[in-house]
Amino acid sequence: MATAPDDAHEVDNTLRAVLADVLGLDPARVAAFDETTPLFGALPEFDSMAVAGLLTELEERLGILVEDHEVDADMMETFGALLTFARDKILR
Amino acid sequence: MSGPALAFETFRGAKGDEWLMRIGEPQGPAILFVPALFEEMNRTRALSAGVMRRLARLGQCCWLVDLGGTGESERELATMTWDDWRHDVSSAAAYVGQQAKKPLIASLRGGALLDHAADARGWWRFAPVEGSALARDMARSGLAGGVEWAGYAPGEGLKAALEAAAPAAVAPLRIVRLSSDRAAADAKLEGPALWRRSEPGNSEALAEAIAADLDSWSRQCAG
């Protein structure tokens, strides 16, 4: 088992890798995302099945568990919102 | 350049005639592909076809089954049961055995939940997954304002059976996964998890690696 990432920078890197993998985006484009980059509702690749894939991959790679009631459009609205969600999960 | 022989054939499925796509000449060793389930099936079809074309060039003959209620099937998904799908896979394997030789079964993802009852000379599973994980992904597609079960409407009985399904023990079996997957496997290959991608994609490098692994395993399972 991999240990849970404890470094904020590593969470950032993992989130970018998962977005590139799940949405099939160019890693260079994902590397340029900042906190305000809109995601859900803004990227055509981010459809309802991609939500499921994104959550499952984040759980596996970050060693976290996401409850269904925590999932809504707001926590995926921007890259910053999703990053904050993932970091808070790891701190718990 | 003309590619390997391509044919569409029917076999008697659980609830009527269903389709098989064949790539290759039936004289070669037979491999029956069991697809991933629901949306993952669409997302991995190009990969499967790419693998089948490569294997045909290596002398193998490959069939890909359309489960009842999916692909070209005339059945409604809502009328299909889990046992119907298992029956479809077993019937497809029997059909291949009559047309050519007893097949090796190559299952992708959730296809590995349906492949154990078939008469086969061996099994090969790519990124096999528990049914509960697939059911959870499908339910999650309804979160954040999306469409529940990504718009698929299987019967409640099929959903319940999927939820409870796990890959069954078979032999001889080889399990192959992506290197990003932490679960145990006989081999790990580099490549993208195409079944997670919303845009249908393909990976030539992954298709090449899968075909090489499957070709080698098929030759070991000479039956």
Interface residues (C-beta under 8 A of the other chain):
Chain A: M1 A2 D21 V22 L23 G24 F40 E45 F46 D47 S48 M49 A50 V51 A52 G53 L55 T56 E57 E60 R61 D68 V71 D72 A73 M76
Chain B: E39 A133 R136 D137 M138 A139 R140 S141 G142 L143 A144 G145 G146 V147 A150 S180 R182 P192 A193 R196 R197 S198 E199 G201
